[in-house]
Amino acid sequence: MDTNGKLYVVATPIGNQDDITLRAIHVLGTVDLIAAEDTRHTGKLLARHNIKSKLVSYHEYNENERAPELIRKLREGASLALVSNAGTPAVSDPGYRLVKAAVENGITVVPIPGVSAAVTALSAAGLPTDAFMFIGFPQKKKGKRSEQLKRLAHESATVVFYESPKRILSFIAEVIEIMGDRYAVLGRELTKFHEEFLRGKLSEILSALQARDAVKGECTLLIKGCDEEDKEEEISPEAMRYEIEQELETTGISELSKKLAKEYGLSRKSVYEEILRLKKN
């Protein structure tokens, strides 16, 4: 007989407080303990629905220490709900380590589905939804971020990023430089009073944001995938030139032309000539 408690992964609103399911309210009100990213933030949600369950903090800075404690409680039979400040836990939010540990310990993990910023934005963007790649927040370090964008340059599916309002301008500029001036949709303040969607070329979205005094609200950026016929004509030259500029100082021309020819499906001679031209300029 299984004496372990259950871990409920509960989605909560990303803005509009009415975006919570009846099932989520029931679970939050009946579990022994709620592990919350920010107990004060979650406390307001619980008060709105007259929920009295006990709260404990669980966030990215304490999850290594807190996860074993919570697993112990689950193994002792306690029921636990995991929530983040907004949206679905473990999706670009704390929770992965706890869910992984629960699975490894044979504890039943029950998803309580609800809102997600990525799916919310995707549903209203007007971009292809038959295939999409959710990236979440881009890499923090510039070098790793550039490598990430280069890998995505030939992706045919819609690409979905999260980004903060403080970094969205510089990030869009980087995307244009590496992936090209794609059609994109920026969702801002999703489900809130000032909800907004900006649609158009990345350069057009960037210009619209630059014209404002400030950008407010978490941003979800959806970028149209690379069409097959556009891969070489639009994306390869820009991405290749960027890579040449990044690697030319540390890599020989012959070695670099061989590498890029294979990577971009071009002749070694044409790449070699492009490297020489860029080096001369």
Summary of the structure (lengths in Angstrom):
residues: 281
radius of gyration: 23.0
end to end distance: 73.7
largest distance: 74.5
contacts: 896
relative contact order: 0.11
helix: 44%
strand: 18%
